[in-house]
Amino acid sequence: MTLPRSIKIALGILVLAVVTGGLAGCGRSKGQPNANGPVAGATPAVIVVSTTAAVVRQLPRFFEASGSLAPNEQTDVAPETSGKVAAVGVDIGSPVRRGQMIVKLDDADFRIRVQQAQAQLDQAIATLHQNEAKIGLRPGQKFTPENVPEVRAASAALDLAEKNLRRYEKLVETGDISRAAYDQQKSQRDQLAQQREALIHQAQQNYATVANSQAAVNAAQTQLALARRNLNYTVVAAPMAGFVSDRSADVGEFVSPQQKVATIVNVNPLRVRIDIPEQAITQVHVGESVSVSVAAYADRSFAGRIARISPSVTASSRTLTVEAEVDNPKAELKPGQFATVRILLPQTEPAVLVPSACGWRWLVVAPRTAASG
């Protein structure tokens, strides 16, 4: 990489100053007094000056920002029904799985309501079966008036009367019977037809009673389902896996649906929000790697990635809100911790480096650009 002449001169002077100062610091013996003034009779220390070549290397670019860690999910758990707390299954810091009991309410009254609803259902079913038997309707059978025994008998008698009437019509024409005998047979046929219609109407009314009984059975089943649901609500379960961050209910306390009994947080992964300057917006993308450090683990960093980017820039600060997710499988990081986030950028940039005289570690003597953080 070719550098301008002015920069080369400045770098030469800077390198010489760094090396000279480093060697002076390393060459001072432990017993030699520090520079508070000359000591009478002391021999001046010999300072060896040497030069070394600076190198230009590509260093990774990054952007640093700070924010607070927050749980991936957090929910306040409240009961679905009112009652007195009979048992508590967790405490602050307890790990919980989805569906695990948090609090159990006293369920004596709820069990009695289930028994009452079951008894009402049994009675409604018995009434339904009685009404079905009146019209000869078997469970699951479709209603037809002709299947009612009385209607079936009336239909058979009417068919016989119809046949006799047709035979009487022929006998009247041949003069074998009188007209009065024919009229009597016709009147009998008409009476049987009226009786059949009356029985069909009665069967339809009885079927309406069956329909009402079926509706009563359905209502009783609904009441039983509600009673069983309320009984299940006496067990307040965890809606998700995580850790209990707060437990406010105690045994013997009366709770209601408007009162939370615990708070559950999911700490893997954790979230952290940071603000990106407007000039760095184009350099940050979803999926890019981030490194997170906290004061509790000064010698460690935690890996993460950018998960979400706000679609708009904050007008007051001209910054873009970015949310990163940090892997936390061992729950070492805690929500609320102050964190420093370093976003690794895909591009690198050149930097001038020289070796340290004492420890031979590379020192950056030409700082990176402001865009690198």
C-alpha positions as CSV (number, residue, x, y, z in Angstrom):
1,M,0.0,0.0,0.0
2,T,1.6,3.4,-1.1
3,L,1.4,6.3,1.4
4,P,1.9,10.0,0.7
5,R,5.3,11.4,1.4
6,S,4.1,13.7,4.2
7,I,2.4,10.8,5.9
8,K,5.6,8.7,5.6
9,I,7.7,11.5,7.3
10,A,5.1,11.9,10.1
11,L,5.1,8.1,10.6
12,G,8.9,8.0,10.7
13,I,9.0,10.6,13.5
14,L,6.2,8.9,15.3
15,V,7.8,5.5,15.1
16,L,11.1,7.0,16.4
17,A,9.4,8.6,19.3
18,V,7.5,5.5,20.2
19,V,10.6,3.2,20.1
20,T,12.8,5.7,22.0
21,G,10.2,6.1,24.7
22,G,9.7,2.4,25.0
23,L,13.3,1.6,25.2
24,A,13.9,4.3,27.8
25,G,11.1,2.8,29.9
26,C,12.4,-0.7,29.5
27,G,16.1,0.2,30.0
28,R,15.6,1.9,33.4
29,S,16.7,-0.4,36.2
30,K,14.5,-1.0,39.2
31,G,16.9,0.5,41.6
32,Q,17.5,3.7,39.6
33,P,15.6,6.7,41.0
34,N,12.9,8.2,38.9
35,A,13.3,11.6,37.2
36,N,12.7,13.9,40.1
37,G,16.0,15.7,39.6
38,P,19.7,14.9,39.2
39,V,21.5,12.9,41.8
40,A,24.9,14.0,42.9
41,G,27.6,11.7,41.8
42,A,25.3,9.5,39.7
43,T,26.5,8.2,36.3
44,P,24.1,9.1,33.5
45,A,22.2,6.1,32.1
46,V,23.1,5.0,28.6
47,I,20.1,5.0,26.3
48,V,20.3,2.7,23.3
49,V,18.3,3.9,20.4
50,S,17.3,1.7,17.5
51,T,14.8,1.8,14.7
52,T,12.3,-0.7,13.4
53,A,10.1,-0.9,10.3
54,A,6.4,0.0,10.5
55,V,3.9,-2.3,8.7
56,V,0.5,-1.7,7.3
57,R,-2.1,-4.3,8.0
58,Q,-5.9,-4.7,7.4
59,L,-7.7,-4.6,10.7
60,P,-11.4,-5.4,11.2
61,R,-13.8,-2.5,11.5
62,F,-16.5,-2.4,14.1
63,F,-19.0,-0.1,15.7
64,E,-19.5,0.1,19.5
65,A,-22.7,1.1,21.3
66,S,-24.1,0.4,24.8
67,G,-27.5,-0.7,26.0
68,S,-29.4,-2.8,28.5
69,L,-30.0,-6.5,28.2
70,A,-33.7,-7.5,28.1
71,P,-35.5,-10.9,28.1
72,N,-36.5,-12.4,24.8
73,E,-40.0,-13.0,26.3
74,Q,-41.6,-11.8,29.5
75,T,-45.1,-12.4,30.8
76,D,-47.1,-11.8,33.9
77,V,-49.1,-14.9,35.0
78,A,-52.5,-14.3,36.4
79,P,-55.3,-16.8,37.2
80,E,-58.4,-17.2,35.0
81,T,-60.7,-17.4,38.0
82,S,-60.9,-16.1,41.5
83,G,-60.0,-18.3,44.5
84,K,-57.8,-18.8,47.5
85,V,-54.2,-20.0,47.0
86,A,-53.8,-23.6,48.2
87,A,-50.3,-24.3,47.0
88,V,-47.4,-22.6,45.3
89,G,-45.0,-24.6,43.1
90,V,-42.2,-22.1,42.3
91,D,-40.1,-19.4,43.8
92,I,-38.0,-16.5,42.5
93,G,-35.2,-17.9,40.2
94,S,-37.0,-21.3,39.7
95,P,-36.7,-22.7,36.1
96,V,-40.1,-23.6,34.7
97,R,-41.3,-25.5,31.7
98,R,-44.4,-24.8,29.8
99,G,-47.5,-26.1,31.5
100,Q,-45.8,-26.5,34.9
101,M,-47.9,-25.5,37.9
102,I,-47.2,-22.0,39.3
103,V,-50.1,-21.7,41.8
104,K,-53.0,-24.0,42.7
105,L,-56.3,-22.6,44.0
106,D,-58.7,-24.3,46.4
107,D,-60.9,-26.4,44.1
108,A,-63.6,-27.8,46.5
109,D,-66.4,-25.5,45.2
110,F,-65.4,-26.0,41.6
111,R,-65.6,-29.8,42.0
112,I,-69.1,-29.5,43.5
113,R,-70.2,-27.4,40.5
114,V,-68.9,-30.1,38.1
115,Q,-70.9,-32.7,40.0
116,Q,-74.0,-30.6,39.8
117,A,-73.6,-30.0,36.1
118,Q,-73.0,-33.7,35.5
119,A,-76.3,-34.6,37.3
120,Q,-78.2,-32.1,35.2
121,L,-76.8,-33.6,32.1
122,D,-77.8,-37.1,33.1
123,Q,-81.3,-35.9,33.9
124,A,-81.6,-34.2,30.5
125,I,-80.4,-37.3,28.7
126,A,-83.0,-39.5,30.4
127,T,-85.8,-37.1,29.5
128,L,-84.6,-37.1,25.9
129,H,-84.7,-40.9,25.7
130,Q,-88.2,-41.0,27.1
131,N,-89.5,-38.5,24.6
132,E,-87.8,-40.4,21.8
133,A,-89.4,-43.7,22.9
134,K,-92.9,-42.1,22.6
135,I,-92.5,-41.7,18.9
136,G,-90.4,-44.8,18.4
137,L,-87.3,-42.9,17.5
138,R,-84.0,-44.6,18.2
139,P,-80.9,-42.6,19.1
140,G,-79.3,-41.2,15.9
141,Q,-82.3,-42.2,13.7
142,K,-83.9,-39.5,11.5
143,F,-87.5,-38.6,12.3
144,T,-90.2,-39.7,9.9
145,P,-93.9,-39.7,11.0
146,E,-94.5,-43.0,9.2
147,N,-92.1,-44.7,11.6
148,V,-94.4,-43.9,14.6
149,P,-96.3,-47.1,15.4
150,E,-99.7,-45.4,15.7
151,V,-99.2,-43.7,12.3
152,R,-98.0,-46.9,10.8
153,A,-101.2,-48.8,12.0
154,A,-103.4,-46.0,10.8
155,S,-101.7,-46.0,7.4
156,A,-102.3,-49.8,7.0
157,A,-106.0,-49.4,8.0
158,L,-106.4,-46.6,5.5
159,D,-104.8,-48.6,2.7
160,L,-107.3,-51.5,3.3
161,A,-110.2,-49.0,3.3
162,E,-109.0,-47.6,0.0
163,K,-108.9,-51.1,-1.6
164,N,-112.5,-51.9,-0.3
165,L,-113.8,-48.6,-1.6
166,R,-112.5,-49.3,-5.1
167,R,-114.1,-52.8,-5.0
168,Y,-117.4,-51.3,-3.8
169,E,-117.3,-48.8,-6.7
170,K,-117.3,-51.8,-9.2
171,L,-120.1,-53.6,-7.3
172,V,-122.3,-50.4,-7.4
173,E,-121.8,-50.2,-11.1
174,T,-122.9,-53.8,-11.6
175,G,-125.8,-53.4,-9.1
176,D,-124.5,-56.1,-6.8
177,I,-124.6,-53.7,-3.7
178,S,-126.6,-50.7,-2.9
179,R,-125.6,-47.1,-3.1
180,A,-126.0,-46.8,0.7
181,A,-123.4,-49.6,1.3
182,Y,-120.9,-47.8,-0.9
183,D,-121.5,-44.5,0.9
184,Q,-120.9,-46.2,4.2
185,Q,-117.6,-47.6,3.0
186,K,-116.6,-44.2,1.7
187,S,-117.4,-42.6,5.0
188,Q,-115.3,-45.2,6.8
189,R,-112.4,-44.5,4.5
190,D,-112.6,-40.7,5.1
191,Q,-112.6,-41.3,8.9
192,L,-109.5,-43.4,8.7
193,A,-107.8,-40.7,6.6
194,Q,-108.6,-38.1,9.2
195,Q,-107.4,-40.3,12.0
196,R,-104.1,-40.8,10.2
197,E,-103.6,-37.0,9.7
198,A,-104.3,-36.5,13.4
199,L,-101.8,-39.1,14.4
200,I,-99.1,-37.5,12.1
201,H,-99.8,-34.1,13.7
202,Q,-99.5,-35.6,17.1
203,A,-96.2,-37.3,16.2
204,Q,-94.8,-34.0,14.9
205,Q,-95.7,-32.4,18.2
206,N,-94.0,-35.2,20.1
207,Y,-90.9,-34.7,17.9
208,A,-90.9,-31.0,18.8
209,T,-90.7,-32.2,22.4
210,V,-87.8,-34.4,21.5
211,A,-86.0,-31.4,19.8
212,N,-86.5,-29.4,23.0
213,S,-85.1,-32.2,25.1
214,Q,-82.1,-32.4,22.8
215,A,-81.6,-28.6,23.2
216,A,-81.7,-29.2,27.0
217,V,-79.1,-31.9,26.7
218,N,-76.8,-29.5,24.7
219,A,-77.2,-26.8,27.2
220,A,-76.4,-29.2,30.1
221,Q,-73.3,-30.4,28.2
222,T,-72.2,-26.7,27.8
223,Q,-72.6,-26.1,31.5
224,L,-70.6,-29.2,32.3
225,A,-67.8,-28.1,30.0
226,L,-67.7,-24.7,31.7
227,A,-67.6,-26.2,35.1
228,R,-64.8,-28.5,34.1
229,R,-62.9,-25.6,32.5
230,N,-63.3,-23.5,35.7
231,L,-62.0,-26.5,37.6
232,N,-58.9,-26.7,35.3
233,Y,-58.4,-23.0,35.9
234,T,-57.7,-23.6,39.6
235,V,-54.2,-24.8,38.4
236,V,-52.3,-21.7,37.2
237,A,-49.7,-23.1,34.8
238,A,-46.7,-21.5,33.1
239,P,-47.5,-20.3,29.6
240,M,-43.9,-20.7,28.4
241,A,-40.6,-22.0,29.5
242,G,-38.1,-19.7,31.3
243,F,-37.3,-18.5,34.8
244,V,-39.5,-17.0,37.5
245,S,-38.4,-13.4,38.1
246,D,-41.2,-12.5,40.5
247,R,-43.7,-14.5,42.6
248,S,-46.2,-12.4,44.4
249,A,-48.8,-15.0,45.6
250,D,-48.6,-16.8,48.9
251,V,-50.6,-19.7,50.3
252,G,-53.9,-18.6,51.8
253,E,-54.1,-15.4,49.8
254,F,-57.2,-14.7,47.7
255,V,-56.4,-13.8,44.1
256,S,-58.5,-12.7,41.2
257,P,-57.9,-12.6,37.4
258,Q,-56.8,-9.0,37.7
259,Q,-53.9,-9.9,40.0
260,K,-50.7,-11.4,38.8
261,V,-49.2,-14.3,40.8
262,A,-45.8,-14.6,39.0
263,T,-43.6,-13.2,36.2
264,I,-41.8,-15.5,33.9
265,V,-38.9,-14.4,31.6
266,N,-37.2,-16.3,28.8
267,V,-33.5,-15.4,28.9
268,N,-32.2,-17.4,25.9
269,P,-31.6,-15.5,23.8
270,L,-31.5,-12.0,25.3
271,R,-32.2,-8.8,23.5
272,V,-30.3,-5.6,23.5
273,R,-31.3,-2.3,21.8
274,I,-28.7,0.1,20.5
275,D,-28.8,3.3,18.5
276,I,-26.7,3.5,15.3
277,P,-25.6,6.9,14.0
278,E,-27.2,8.0,10.7
279,Q,-23.9,7.8,8.8
280,A,-23.5,4.1,9.7
281,I,-27.0,3.0,8.6
282,T,-25.8,1.4,5.3
283,Q,-23.2,-0.6,7.1
284,V,-25.5,-2.5,9.4
285,H,-27.7,-5.4,8.2
286,V,-29.9,-8.1,9.7
287,G,-27.8,-11.3,10.4
288,E,-24.5,-9.5,11.1
289,S,-22.4,-10.8,14.0
290,V,-22.2,-8.8,17.2
291,S,-20.0,-9.2,20.3
292,V,-21.4,-8.3,23.7
293,S,-19.4,-7.6,26.9
294,V,-20.6,-6.9,30.4
295,A,-18.8,-5.7,33.6
296,A,-19.5,-9.0,35.3
297,Y,-17.4,-10.9,32.8
298,A,-14.7,-8.4,32.0
299,D,-12.5,-11.0,30.2
300,R,-15.3,-12.6,28.1
301,S,-17.5,-11.7,25.2
302,F,-20.8,-13.2,24.1
303,A,-21.8,-13.9,20.5
304,G,-25.0,-12.6,19.0
305,R,-26.5,-11.3,15.8
306,I,-28.5,-8.4,14.6
307,A,-32.2,-9.6,14.5
308,R,-34.2,-6.5,13.9
309,I,-33.7,-3.0,12.4
310,S,-36.2,-0.2,12.8
311,P,-37.6,1.0,9.6
312,S,-37.2,4.7,10.5
313,V,-34.6,7.0,12.0
314,T,-35.4,8.8,15.3
315,A,-35.9,12.5,14.3
316,S,-34.6,14.0,17.6
317,S,-31.3,12.0,17.7
318,R,-30.9,11.1,14.1
319,T,-30.1,7.5,15.1
320,L,-31.4,4.2,14.0
321,T,-32.7,1.7,16.5
322,V,-31.2,-1.8,16.1
323,E,-32.1,-4.9,18.2
324,A,-29.6,-7.7,18.6
325,E,-30.1,-11.2,20.0
326,V,-27.4,-12.6,22.3
327,D,-27.1,-16.3,22.8
328,N,-27.4,-17.2,26.5
329,P,-27.7,-21.0,26.8
330,K,-26.3,-21.1,30.4
331,A,-28.3,-18.1,31.6
332,E,-25.0,-16.4,32.6
333,L,-26.2,-13.0,31.4
334,K,-29.1,-11.4,33.2
335,P,-31.8,-9.1,32.0
336,G,-31.2,-5.5,33.0
337,Q,-27.4,-5.7,32.8
338,F,-25.6,-2.9,31.1
339,A,-23.8,-4.2,28.0
340,T,-21.4,-2.9,25.4
341,V,-22.2,-4.1,21.9
342,R,-19.6,-4.3,19.2
343,I,-21.0,-4.7,15.7
344,L,-18.5,-6.3,13.3
345,L,-18.6,-4.7,9.9
346,P,-17.9,-6.7,6.8
347,Q,-15.2,-4.4,5.5
348,T,-11.6,-3.9,6.9
349,E,-9.3,-0.9,6.8
350,P,-5.5,-0.4,6.7
351,A,-3.7,0.6,9.9
352,V,0.1,1.3,10.5
353,L,1.6,-0.8,13.3
354,V,5.0,-1.0,15.0
355,P,6.2,-3.7,17.6
356,S,6.5,-2.8,21.2
357,A,10.0,-2.7,22.6
358,C,9.1,-4.4,25.9
359,G,6.5,-7.0,25.1
360,W,6.9,-7.1,21.3
361,R,3.2,-6.6,20.8
362,W,1.9,-4.7,17.8
363,L,1.0,-1.1,18.6
364,V,-1.3,0.9,16.4
365,V,0.5,4.2,15.7
366,A,-1.9,5.3,13.0
367,P,-5.5,5.2,14.3
368,R,-8.3,3.9,12.2
369,T,-10.9,6.2,10.7
370,A,-13.8,7.4,12.7
371,A,-16.2,5.2,10.8
372,S,-14.5,2.1,12.4
373,G,-15.6,3.1,15.9
